[in-house]
Amino acid sequence: MKPMSEILPQRDLSSAQRVSTRVVTYLRSLIDSGELHPGDQLPPERELARKLNVSRTSLRAGIAFLEMVGILKICHGSGA
């Protein structure tokens, strides 16, 4: 897997981008640590947003980014 510095280049990020980056970093840490395995479902959106103290919109942006780079797969109606 590519290091986060290659996926998310360092640059001046807006507040919303920093929040989404926090989501991406957290979810990648769950994957890298082995807490999440291929085929596992993410915890509920509401629970993740509360745990990370982010809005559900920011959480969705982070999840969408991970789907875009091929780390997550979103199955509409069944979660990510």
N, C-alpha and C positions, 0 to 999 in steps of 0.2 A: 504494500500500500504506500502511496506517496505521502511524504510528510506534509503536515498542515501548511508549512511555509511555501510549498510548491503549489498547493491548491488555492490558498488564500494569500496572494502576494501582499507584502507589507506596503501600506500606503495610508494616506490620511483618510480615515473612515468616518462617515457620518454616525450619529448616535444610533440610528436604526440599523446600520450595517454592523456596528459593534455588538449590538444585542443579538443579531442573527449569527454573528461570528461566535458569540458565547454559546449559542445553541449548537452550532456545528461542532465546536470544540468539545462540548459535553457529550454529545452523541458519539463522536469519534472515540472519546476516551472509554465509553461503554463497550464499543466494538473492540478497540485495541486491548482492553483489559480482559476480554473474554466474557464479560457479563452479558453481551448480546452476541448471538451466533447467527450464521446464515439461516434464514427462515423464521427467526424469532420475530414476534410482533413487538412494536414499541409500546411502552406504557400509554395509557390514555392521554390524549392531548391536554385535557384540563389538568391532570396530575403533573405532567411534565412542565407545563407553563407555570404552575404554582411552585414547583420545586426549584425552577430556575429564576423565578420572579420576573417573568417576561410575559408580554401579551401573547395571546394565542396567534395573532397575526404574525408576530416576530418568530414564534415557534414554527409556524407553517412556512415562513420564508427560509428558515434554516433547513427544514426538512426538504423543501423543494430544491434547495441548492445541493443537498446530499443526493437527491434523486438525479439531478442533472449531471453530476459527476460520476454517477453509477455506483454509489455506495449503498443507497437505499432503493427499494422498489415500493412504490405506493400502489396498493390495490384498492381502488375506489370501492367503498362499502365495507371493506375488511380491515382497513388501517395500513400502516406502513411497516 
